[in-house]
Amino acid sequence: MLPSAPDTGSSLEKITQRELDDIITKHTTFLKGIRGGARAVLKFKDLSHLDFHGGNLSQGDFTGSIFNSANLSRGTFKGVSFFACDLRNANLEKADFSRADFRGAYVAGANLEGANLKSADMREGRLMERDDKGQMVDMPRANVPANKGHKTIFTGAKLSETNLSGARASAADFSDADLSGVIVVGADFSGANLEGANLTNADFTGSDLSNSNLRSSIMSGTILQQAETGGANLRDAITEESMGTKIEELDKTLPELLEEHTAWVATAGRTGRRLDLSGFDLRTVPNLRHYSLTAIKAVGANFLRQNLESLEMQSALLDRADFRDTQMRRADLRGSTLKNAMIARADLSEANLSPLQFTHEDGSRWLQRTNLSGSNLRYAVLRGTNLTDSILMGVDLSYAVLIDCDLRRADLTGAILDGADLSGALLTGAVLDARYRK
């Protein structure tokens, strides 16, 4: 519990980049024990979009401050207090947060790939203030759901290859986060929410996962040696056995089948055979993005964490396929159908999901629109993506990055856009539910 916060009105004091640079310089001097230094104490400040230049802010105190979209990558923050801080969408890549205090922090959508969170404190944290009667009451936290007001929230964060050994993360929310390859030895994750999280090759040796929520989490290669799992819903997790049919079970090699598929496309189905990879596990197929996969059928296929950058996959049937954590920058998916697909945390920046245009013999034209109805695009990156005329009915775009995205004439009826960043997005003619209209 903290002392009462200062009266900051409707917004916190904004720190400029020049002011921050000066604070970092003085803090570096302080750490060296040289006269003239000063410890970095920036409580209840707005540090959004600032660059920490990979500096050493160890022992600093940033209680209650906002770091929205700030760059803390490769910095050193040992023992720093991020108590109840807002670190949404911040870049924390390869930074050292060992023994840092993240109690009650809001880290949704942040990038912590390769970061060191050894012995970090991620338990619930309650921020308090005095009311008009002098009584200590909970301080409301902006952008945080009321039922998560005190929890540490890492929803949708990228934590792959991080070190979380010894972390205290009881009741923390890691739903939809990428925890692939993390080391979580001897940590307390009791009661943690890991629903939909990617736990591929994560090492939970000796950790406490009792009563944790593992529904729909990906547990391929996950190590649970000597882990406490009492009360955890492991049966609802996705294991290696349920990842799909192995590619080795195809009746021919993939290059042979692709040759037949190419002939099928070129002759409008008169020769060759359509490539059907429905239900197959394609996670480890090498160089998959170098094949032309136009018009393939891959219903329910697993592309988890594949590199599909610049892939050609127009007019494909991809309903219920799993593209979570997939790299799909500049991919060509025009006219494809991805109904009810899992695309959370995927990077579709500058991808083309506009319609294909066809001309009949009589000269009339018709559009084959890309259909993503009912798909899960939570925390996906769609920066500069072309989604003109696309069908996005009932899509979950919570906290997705849609900066400069082209959504003209797109049908977003029933779509969920809570927390999504639509800065610079083109929305002319788009169908949006009333609550999202400006």
ZIBEL-V460417 format. One record per pair of residues at least 24 apart in sequence whose C-alpha atoms are under 6 Angstrom apart, sorted by the first residue. I is the first residue (numbers start at 1). J is the second residue. Records with the same first field share a line. If there is no record, write none. Layout:
I: J, J
This chain:
1: 126
4: 128, 129, 130
5: 129
12: 45, 46
13: 45, 46
14: 46
15: 46, 47
17: 50
103: 152
104: 150, 151, 152
105: 152
106: 153
107: 153, 154
108: 154, 155, 156, 157
109: 156, 157
110: 157
111: 157, 158
112: 158, 159
113: 158, 159, 160
114: 161, 162
115: 162
116: 162, 163
117: 163, 164
118: 163, 164, 165, 167
119: 166, 167
120: 167
121: 167, 168
122: 152, 168, 169
123: 169, 170
124: 150, 151, 152
125: 150
126: 150
156: 379
243: 281
244: 279, 280, 281
245: 280, 281
246: 280, 281
334: 370
335: 368, 369, 370
336: 370
337: 370, 371
338: 371, 372
339: 372, 373, 374, 375
340: 374, 375
341: 375
342: 375, 376
343: 376, 377
344: 376, 377, 378, 379, 380
345: 379, 380
346: 380
347: 380, 381
348: 381, 382
349: 382, 383, 384, 385
350: 384, 385
351: 385
352: 386
353: 386, 387
354: 386, 387, 388
